[in-house]
Amino acid sequence: MVRAFLLALLVVAAPVWAKPVDRRAALDELLAADRAFSAAAATAADPVAGLAPMLDGDVVMPAPGKGHAVGRDAVLAVFREVPSYKEGSVRWAPVRGGISADGTQGFTYGFLSVTGGDAAKRNRKYLAYWVKRPAGWRVVAYRQVVREAGEVSTAMLPPSLPPSAVEPVDDPAVVAAHNQSLAAAEKAFSDRAQVVGVRQAFREFGREDAMNMYSGAGFAVGLDAVVANFKEEGPARIHWSTERGFAASSGDLGVSIGTIWSNDARDGQGFPFFTVWRRDGPDQPWRYIAE
């Protein structure tokens, strides 16, 4: 009886550890949030009002010719200047998503359309980086580009999932260290381009399932397709670096936000960018997965 009593005490006193997140369930939740924001946007007063609810207060969006729009109000102000966003509605749907090992950050990309403005500019592509806030998933980095004419597939691509799941870490120092390593990877990427050229650097620093969204009707998916967008050339004539970023506490997913500058002079307007990076664990090298 004494033994049974002691065993009972051990069971009661033992700490109850929360289970790591279910990776696929966490990603499904993110994709559902993306789709739900789209469904709500379709009935909003205008396209800008439709986008507003999903944007985090700290959201950053590249605004070519203006640098980065930082903060929800600044991002919405950029959209209010776009003729396509002055009337009608907006809808979108993801074709791929990814999640961090701690389930707190993720990305989606897909196709978007607006019903107003120039018909040639209504069909677009988007890339969104998300952070899970107390109120739910919100976008902290966002980009749209007008897509070229042509047929595209809207079928879902394979999910980007971490090898395993972990518990979130509530330690700013840990997150800061991951952000520093991410910025170092971005700089190493740029430095390598100065030696071997942009095309080769993009091959060396990309994942096999990487995506580039800048040209074509759809997305360039896969490392071969991504590097095919770059011409063979000598050392890069541009350089870039991270100015701000968001990294998950699990250290396996993050977004690097910065500016591309010409090597010839730095007194002109640079080109704002952001890149989503993934690695298989905090001890593995960062490689870009979406940009």
Secondary structure, DSSP 8 states (H G I E B T S, - for coil): -HHHHHHHHHHHHS--------HHHHHHHHHHHHHHHHHHHTTSSSHHHHHGGGEEEEEEEEETTTEEEESHHHHHHHHHTSGGGSSS-EEEEEEEEEE-TTSSEEEEEEEEEESSS-GGGSEEEEEEEEEEETTEEEEEEEEEEE--SS----S----B--SS-------HHHHHHHHHHHHHHHHHHHHHHHHH-HHHHHHHHEEEEEEE-SSSSS-EESHHHHHTTS---SS-SEEEEEEEEEE-TTSSEEEEEEEEEESS-SSS--EEEEEEEE-SSTTS--EEEE-
